[in-house]
Amino acid sequence: MPNLEHPAYPADTLLHLESLMPCRESQVSMLLSIFGERQQFSFPSIFIYGHTSSGKTYVMQTLLNTLQLPHVFVNCVEYFTSRLLLEEILIQLQSCSSETEQTSHVPCDNFNDFVRLFKQAVVSRKLQDQTLYIVLDRAEQLREMEANILPAFLRLQELTDRNVTVVLLSEIVWELFRPNTGCFEPLTLYFPDYSIGHLQKILSQNHPPEYSADFYAAYINILLGVFYMVCRDLKELQHLAVLNFSKYCEPVVRGEANERDTRKLWKNIEPHLKKAMQTVYLREISSSQWERLQHDDGEPGQLKGLSAHTHVELPYYSKFLLIAAYLASYNPVRTDKRFFLKHHGKIRKTNFLKKHEKQTICYRVGAKNRTEGITKERTVNEGNSNKCNVTKINGQKTSNHLLGPKPFPLDRLLAILYSIVDNRVAPTANIFSQITSLVTLQLLSVVGHNDQLDGPRYKCTVSLDFIRAIARTVNFDIIKYLYDFL
């Protein structure tokens, strides 16, 4: 028994419409009730909202095209100004009922001109006897335009005295749209997220013809069992399903298993789904690169993409600035002469012990410990003199990487930068703007207040693996310049 029923449309058309939009029968039925028949006045404005990949755009396009209703469909991201948006609506309206006539560009500077030209276009195209639908996808962009655009669209039926319905599609709720001055309230309709059962049904419809529907449904069940907790995006899941299906079929193609041997099929696909888990939403490699990667013999958890070495793409000098900031954060100040001065002479490593290391009391325990050179350090703490730190072996110092990054002034950062860069770098505004960009990206953090007289102080917040990946892109061996690795 069909779920969609409407007296104005044939039953076979509604049945075909239901097959095109599975798991959205209630929303489509509500829209059909609102639209009514062609010659009837519909609601002036409808606001449809829901998360991404919940079927809003697809349902509206399929519904209007299948029922052959006169409509205009505009993406507000592509036409990001009010003039571009209004002119695109008029251009599509000119070709709405006639495919042979050449559409001409009509300049439209404001909404008053749009109302006048809209009324003329409706009469010339003989659309005054049926409802015209104007669909504005990604309607949240209207908030960035002039203040009168959104209220005017909501009252377009009243302003033009024509049978027109404006449909707004958005990912945010209406409360974030409502102007402070008030406006005509649209009829709101919510598109909920697809449940796991809905995703199973939708994804299973795309099974390849050479395999049975049950075999592909079992594969989709495995895919959703892995990805459903981290990804509800239908488009992303469709991409993952197409990308990994060939690997799932390998035991069947080689004759090592049949279509019902789900245990063997799961063991074959499991490590590759773990690889795919690292790149959900990232799109860091193409489909062909992913297929080549699946045939490699590397470990399942490794990926030759951005997520493998966790770095972001930075300008050339920004990379050296970040390297210099890392060296300034994890090297003592006294070691700068050793690392960045060519003729520094011999400097004993013990001269660089930190202040808190000099305040420790070391004692030997037993004759065996005395021969092995194992010492324990006891920190002199106020109020708790018996608290001990970790054991030190052969008198080695505490690692600066365990203590965390230390703040450094701007002049020290620039001095290290000029030392590690091969060619001469002038202290231009471009260099200082790149430092600000690194702070914005949260790769550096500002320490202290802005009213300090001695200049700003920074701290590097990236990890060792991150900075080693950055250093490899500029052929810089950062390990040779770190005091902890001497």
C-alpha positions in Angstrom: 0.0 0.0 0.0 1.6 3.4 -1.0 2.3 5.8 1.8 1.8 8.9 -0.4 -1.7 9.9 -1.4 -2.9 13.1 -3.1 -6.0 13.6 -5.3 -4.2 16.0 -7.6 -1.5 13.6 -8.8 -1.7 10.1 -10.3 -1.0 7.1 -8.1 1.8 5.8 -10.3 3.6 9.1 -10.1 3.3 9.1 -6.3 4.5 5.5 -6.2 7.6 6.4 -8.3 8.2 9.4 -6.0 8.1 7.2 -3.0 10.7 4.9 -4.5 13.0 7.8 -5.2 13.0 9.1 -1.7 13.1 6.2 0.8 12.7 7.0 4.5 11.3 10.5 3.8 7.7 9.6 3.3 6.4 11.6 6.2 8.2 14.8 5.1 7.1 14.4 1.5 3.5 13.8 2.5 3.6 16.9 4.6 5.0 19.0 1.7 2.3 17.6 -0.6 -0.3 18.7 1.9 1.2 22.2 2.1 1.6 22.6 -1.7 -2.0 21.5 -2.5 -3.0 21.5 -6.1 -1.4 23.6 -8.8 -3.9 26.4 -9.0 -4.3 26.7 -5.2 -2.5 29.3 -3.1 0.2 27.7 -1.0 1.8 28.9 2.2 3.8 32.1 1.5 7.1 30.8 3.0 8.3 27.4 4.3 11.5 27.0 6.3 13.1 23.5 6.1 16.0 22.7 8.4 18.1 19.8 9.5 21.7 18.6 9.7 23.8 18.1 6.6 23.0 15.1 4.4 19.5 14.7 5.8 17.9 14.9 2.4 16.5 18.5 2.3 17.9 19.5 -1.1 17.4 16.1 -2.7 13.8 15.9 -1.6 12.9 19.3 -2.8 14.6 18.9 -6.2 13.1 15.4 -6.7 9.6 16.5 -5.6 9.5 19.6 -7.9 11.0 17.9 -10.9 8.9 14.7 -10.7 5.6 16.6 -10.3 6.8 19.1 -12.9 5.9 22.1 -10.8 7.2 25.5 -11.9 10.1 26.4 -9.7 13.4 28.3 -9.3 16.3 26.6 -7.4 19.2 28.9 -6.3 22.1 28.1 -4.1 22.9 31.2 -1.9 26.6 30.2 -1.6 27.1 30.6 -5.4 25.1 33.8 -5.6 26.4 35.5 -2.5 25.2 39.0 -3.0 21.6 40.3 -3.1 22.0 41.5 -6.7 23.4 38.2 -8.0 20.7 36.3 -6.2 17.8 38.4 -7.5 19.1 38.4 -11.0 19.6 34.6 -11.0 16.0 34.2 -9.9 14.8 36.3 -12.8 17.0 34.5 -15.3 15.7 31.1 -14.2 12.1 32.4 -14.2 12.5 33.5 -17.8 13.4 29.9 -18.8 10.9 28.3 -16.5 8.1 27.6 -19.0 10.0 28.0 -22.3 13.1 26.1 -23.3 13.5 27.5 -26.8 13.6 31.2 -26.1 17.0 32.8 -25.3 17.2 34.2 -21.8 18.6 37.7 -21.5 20.3 39.3 -18.5 18.0 41.7 -16.7 19.8 44.1 -14.3 18.2 44.3 -10.9 19.7 46.7 -8.4 17.3 46.4 -5.5 14.2 44.5 -4.3 11.8 47.1 -5.6 13.1 46.4 -9.1 12.9 42.7 -8.4 9.2 42.9 -7.5 8.4 44.8 -10.7 10.4 42.5 -12.9 9.1 39.4 -11.2 5.4 40.4 -11.8 6.2 41.0 -15.5 8.0 37.7 -15.8 5.1 35.8 -14.2 2.6 37.3 -16.6 4.8 36.9 -19.7 5.4 33.2 -18.9 1.7 32.6 -18.1 2.4 31.3 -14.6 -0.2 33.4 -12.7 -2.7 30.5 -12.7 -0.4 28.1 -10.7 1.9 28.2 -7.8 5.5 29.2 -8.4 8.1 27.9 -6.0 11.4 29.7 -5.2 13.8 27.5 -3.4 16.8 29.1 -1.7 19.3 26.5 -0.7 21.9 27.3 2.0 19.6 30.1 3.1 21.8 31.0 6.2 23.8 33.1 3.7 20.9 35.5 3.6 21.9 36.8 7.0 25.1 38.2 5.5 23.1 40.3 2.9 21.1 43.5 3.3 18.7 43.6 6.3 15.6 43.8 4.1 16.3 40.7 1.9 15.1 38.0 4.3 11.9 39.8 5.4 11.1 40.7 1.8 11.4 37.0 0.6 9.1 35.9 3.5 6.4 38.3 2.3 7.0 38.0 -1.4 3.5 36.6 -2.0 2.0 39.7 -0.4 4.4 42.2 -2.2 3.9 40.7 -5.7 0.2 39.7 -5.3 1.1 36.5 -7.1 0.8 32.8 -6.2 4.4 32.2 -5.1 5.9 30.2 -2.3 9.5 30.8 -1.0 11.2 27.7 0.4 14.3 28.2 2.6 16.7 25.3 3.1 19.1 25.6 6.0 21.2 23.6 8.5 20.4 26.0 11.4 17.2 26.6 13.3 14.8 29.5 12.6 15.6 31.2 15.9 19.0 32.1 14.5 17.3 33.7 11.4 14.6 35.8 13.0 15.5 39.6 12.6 15.3 41.8 15.7 12.7 44.0 14.0 10.4 41.0 13.5 9.1 39.5 10.2 6.5 37.2 8.8 7.0 33.8 10.4 7.4 30.9 7.9 6.0 27.4 8.3 8.9 25.3 9.7 9.5 21.7 8.8 12.3 19.6 10.4 14.2 16.9 8.6 15.6 14.5 11.3 18.9 12.6 10.8 18.7 9.2 9.2 18.7 6.3 11.7 20.9 3.3 11.3 18.0 1.4 9.8 17.3 4.2 7.3 21.0 4.3 6.3 21.0 0.5 5.9 18.0 0.7 3.6 19.3 3.6 1.5 22.8 2.3 1.1 21.7 -1.2 0.2 19.8 0.1 -2.8 23.0 0.8 -4.6 24.2 -2.8 -4.8 26.2 -3.8 -7.9 24.3 -6.0 -10.3 26.9 -8.8 -10.3 26.3 -9.5 -6.6 23.1 -10.4 -4.8 21.2 -7.8 -2.7 21.7 -9.9 0.5 25.5 -10.0 0.0 25.7 -6.2 -0.4 23.3 -5.7 2.5 25.6 -7.7 4.7 28.5 -5.6 3.6 26.6 -2.4 4.4 25.8 -3.8 7.9 29.5 -4.3 8.6 30.3 -0.9 7.3 27.7 0.8 9.5 28.8 -1.2 12.5 32.3 0.4 12.2 31.5 3.9 11.1 28.0 4.8 12.5 29.3 6.0 15.8 31.7 8.5 14.2 29.9 9.3 11.0 26.2 9.9 10.2 26.8 11.7 6.9 25.0 9.8 4.1 27.3 11.2 1.4 30.4 10.2 3.3 29.1 6.7 4.0 28.2 6.3 0.3 31.7 7.3 -0.6 33.2 4.8 2.0 30.9 2.0 0.7 32.0 2.4 -2.9 35.7 2.8 -1.9 36.0 -0.4 0.2 33.6 -2.8 -1.5 36.3 -4.2 -3.8 38.4 -5.2 -0.8 35.4 -6.9 0.8 34.8 -9.0 -2.4 38.5 -10.2 -2.7 38.0 -13.6 -1.0 34.9 -14.3 -3.1 36.8 -13.3 -6.3 39.7 -15.5 -5.5 37.4 -18.4 -4.6 38.6 -18.6 -1.0 35.1 -17.9 0.4 31.5 -17.8 -0.7 29.0 -14.9 -0.2 27.7 -16.3 3.0 31.0 -16.8 4.8 30.7 -13.5 6.7 33.4 -14.4 9.2 36.2 -14.8 6.6 35.0 -11.7 4.8 35.0 -9.7 8.0 38.6 -10.7 8.8 39.7 -9.6 5.3 38.0 -6.2 5.4 38.7 -5.2 9.1 42.2 -3.8 8.8 41.2 -1.8 5.7 38.2 -0.3 7.5 40.6 0.8 10.3 42.7 2.6 7.6 39.6 4.3 6.3 38.6 5.3 9.9 41.6 7.7 9.9 40.4 9.6 6.9 36.7 10.1 7.5 35.7 13.6 6.2 39.4 14.5 5.3 39.5 13.5 1.6 43.3 13.7 1.9 43.8 11.1 -0.9 41.9 10.3 -4.1 40.1 7.1 -4.7 42.8 5.7 -7.0 45.5 6.5 -4.4 43.4 4.7 -1.8 43.1 1.6 -4.0 46.8 1.5 -4.5 47.3 2.0 -0.7 45.2 -1.0 0.0 47.6 -3.2 -2.0 50.6 -2.1 0.0 52.1 -4.3 2.6 52.4 -1.7 5.3 50.8 -1.9 8.7 47.0 -1.4 8.8 47.2 1.6 11.0 49.6 3.6 8.8 48.5 6.0 6.1 50.5 8.0 3.6 48.3 11.0 3.9 48.1 14.1 6.1 46.8 12.2 9.1 49.9 10.0 9.1 52.4 12.8 10.0 49.8 15.2 11.4 51.0 18.4 9.8 49.3 21.3 8.1 50.4 23.1 5.0 52.3 26.2 5.9 54.3 28.8 4.0 58.0 28.3 3.7 59.2 30.8 6.4 56.3 29.9 8.7 57.7 26.4 8.9 61.1 27.8 9.9 59.4 30.1 12.4 57.7 27.1 14.0 60.9 25.2 14.1 62.7 28.1 15.7 59.9 28.5 18.2 60.1 24.8 19.1 63.9 25.1 19.7 63.4 28.2 21.8 60.8 26.4 23.9 62.7 23.2 24.6 66.3 24.3 24.6 67.8 26.2 27.6 68.8 29.8 26.9 72.5 29.1 27.6 72.6 26.4 24.8 71.9 28.9 22.1 75.6 29.8 21.8 76.4 26.1 21.5 73.9 25.4 18.7 73.7 28.6 16.7 77.2 30.1 17.0 79.9 28.8 14.7 83.0 29.4 16.8 81.8 28.8 20.3 84.7 26.7 21.6 84.2 23.7 23.9 81.4 24.0 26.4 80.9 21.4 29.1 77.5 20.0 29.3 77.4 20.3 33.1 77.4 24.0 32.8 73.8 23.9 31.5 72.2 22.3 34.4 69.1 24.1 35.4 68.5 25.9 38.6 66.2 23.3 40.1 68.8 20.6 39.2 71.5 22.4 41.2 69.2 22.5 44.2 68.8 18.7 44.4 70.5 16.6 47.0 71.9 13.4 45.5 73.0 10.5 47.7 74.2 7.0 47.1 72.4 4.0 48.4 74.5 0.9 49.2 77.8 -0.3 47.8 76.1 -1.9 44.8 74.5 1.4 43.8 77.8 3.1 44.3 79.6 0.9 41.8 76.7 1.1 39.2 76.6 4.9 39.4 72.9 5.0 40.3 71.8 8.0 42.3 68.5 9.2 43.6 67.7 12.9 43.8 65.7 14.4 46.5 64.1 17.7 45.8 64.3 20.4 48.5 60.7 21.4 48.9 59.4 23.8 51.5 57.2 22.0 53.9 57.8 18.5 52.5 61.5 17.6 52.4 60.9 13.9 52.1 59.3 14.0 48.7 61.6 12.5 46.0 61.6 12.8 42.2 62.2 10.0 39.8 65.4 8.0 39.9 68.3 9.4 37.9 70.7 6.9 36.1 74.3 7.9 35.7 73.6 11.5 36.7 71.5 12.3 33.6 69.4 15.4 33.8 65.6 15.7 33.6 64.3 15.9 30.0 63.0 19.3 28.9 60.3 17.6 26.9 58.9 16.1 30.1 58.8 19.5 31.7 57.0 21.1 28.8 57.6 24.1 26.7 59.1 27.3 28.2 58.2 30.8 27.2 60.6 32.8 25.1 60.8 36.5 23.9 60.4 37.6 20.3 64.0 38.6 19.8 65.2 35.1 20.7 62.8 33.6 18.2 64.1 35.9 15.4 67.7 35.2 16.3 67.2 31.5 16.0 65.3 31.9 12.8 68.1 33.9 11.2 70.6 31.3 12.3 68.8 28.2 10.9 67.6 29.7 7.6 70.2 29.4 4.8 69.5 32.6 3.0 69.2 36.0 4.6 65.7 36.9 5.9 64.8 40.6 6.5 62.6 41.4 9.5 59.7 42.6 7.3 56.0 42.9 8.2 55.5 39.6 6.4 57.5 37.7 9.0 55.6 39.3 11.9 52.3 38.6 10.2 53.3 34.9 9.9 53.9 34.8 13.6 50.4 36.2 14.2 49.1 33.5 11.9 50.8 30.8 13.8 49.2 32.1 17.0 45.8 32.1 15.3 46.3 28.5 14.2 47.2 27.7 17.9 50.6 26.4 17.0 52.0 29.2 19.2 50.5 30.7 22.3 51.1 34.2 23.7 52.3 34.2 27.3 51.6 37.1 29.6 49.7 40.4 29.0 49.8 42.8 26.1 50.9 45.7 28.4 54.3 44.2 29.0 57.2 46.6 28.4 59.8 44.0 27.4 57.8 42.7 24.4 55.6 39.7 23.8 56.6 36.2 24.9 55.5 33.0 23.2 55.4 29.3 23.8 55.3 26.5 21.1 52.4 24.1 21.6 53.1 21.4 19.0 54.4 17.9 19.6 57.7 16.4 18.7 56.2 14.2 16.0 54.5 17.3 14.5 57.7 19.4 14.4 59.7 16.5 13.0 57.2 16.2 10.1 57.4 19.9 9.5 61.2 19.8 9.6 61.3 17.0 7.0 59.5 19.1 4.5 62.3 21.7 4.5 65.2 19.2 4.9 66.1 20.3 8.4 67.4 17.8 11.0 65.8 19.2 14.2 67.1 16.4 16.4 70.7 17.7 16.1 69.6 21.1 17.5 67.7 19.7 20.6 69.5 19.7 23.9 67.7 16.6 25.2 69.0 14.4 22.4 72.7 15.2 22.8 
